[in-house]
């Protein structure tokens, strides 16, 4: 595992982290599988784990707390997210600040997260949604100061809305945030335009989420793909999106190097950008842990392949089905 400086926190974070969204509301047998995958990730050098209260109303947070206690000899960086008070994703300008992140709500859900983790302090707490109409409100900034001074959180960040990598720039410029989580992958290259240069200037850590574009960049999504009832992807991959996503994946297949999977290529593309502090693929199964962590070998991809992948940028705007 290769490690990177995580912005002004100065933490040394594995360039492949662990996204725990898929570990929210599962059965006990699934929790056992999750624990095995998490343990294997630690063995392979992963030291950053990202969860949220919204992943099973704290269930995923409890799994992370158990992981930390199973590995007392390792420094594992814990990250979670506070849901908006109105429980509406994503953040929108028409949502009042008081209905989203009033100070008492931020404090309350930080305490809930710490209780779920079984820890007195979390390394990184994030606001799970954001809209920059709230950026000038003093309440959320004061809440961050209070949480840090109380020793409950070390660093604070925001998670940006899908396909809105500049809706958070004002918040970052307040100086109150240490990290930002944003969708960045072969298709979603827009963060390179404005967000990444600002993060470099302000020394703000970047977490790249959705590295596989919800599965498209694994190469396993086709126009015939269906999802089980209740699977969120079924509402995301509506025909309009499924067809265009499959076509984009098909256009990528000719450039995948021999001996490399599309998923590996997707992660290596992200690793080539040194502004990214870590990426957080979901990896519920042990084989996914082994495959994903193996890309962190310092080899990257060729300049020719990187140049070719740059041409597959896909600029999109939020829609009713994209949230």
FENQUINOR-V135574 format. One record per residue. SS is DSSP state (A for helix, B for strand, O for the rest). Layout:
ss
SS
SS
This chain:
ss
O
O
B
B
B
O
A
A
A
O
O
B
B
B
O
B
O
B
B
O
A
A
A
O
O
O
O
A
A
A
A
A
A
A
A
A
A
A
A
A
A
A
A
O
O
O
O
B
B
B
O
O
O
O
O
O
O
O
A
A
A
A
A
A
A
A
A
A
A
A
O
O
O
O
O
O
B
B
B
B
B
B
O
O
O
O
O
O
O
O
O
O
O
O
O
O
A
A
A
O
O
O
A
A
A
A
A
A
A
A
A
A
A
A
A
A
A
O
O
O
O
B
B
B
B
B
B
O
O
O
O
A
A
A
O
O
O
A
A
A
A
A
A
A
A
A
A
A
A
O
O
O
B
B
B
B
B
B
B
O
O
O
O
O
O
O
O
O
A
A
A
A
O
O
O
O
O
O
B
B
B
B
B
O
O
O
O
O
O
A
A
A
O
O
A
A
A
A
A
A
A
A
O
O
B
B
B
B
B
O
O
O
A
A
A
A
A
A
O
O
O
O
O
O
O
O
O
O
O
O
O
O
A
A
A
A
O
O
A
A
A
A
A
A
A
A
A
A
A
A
A
A
A
O
O
O
O
O
O
O
O
A
A
A
A
A
A
A
A
A
A
O
O
O
O
O
O
B
B
O
O
B
O
O
O
A
A
A
A
A
A
A
A
O
O
O
O
O
O
O
O
O
A
A
A
A
A
A
A
A
O
O
O
O
O
O
O
O
O
O
O
O
O
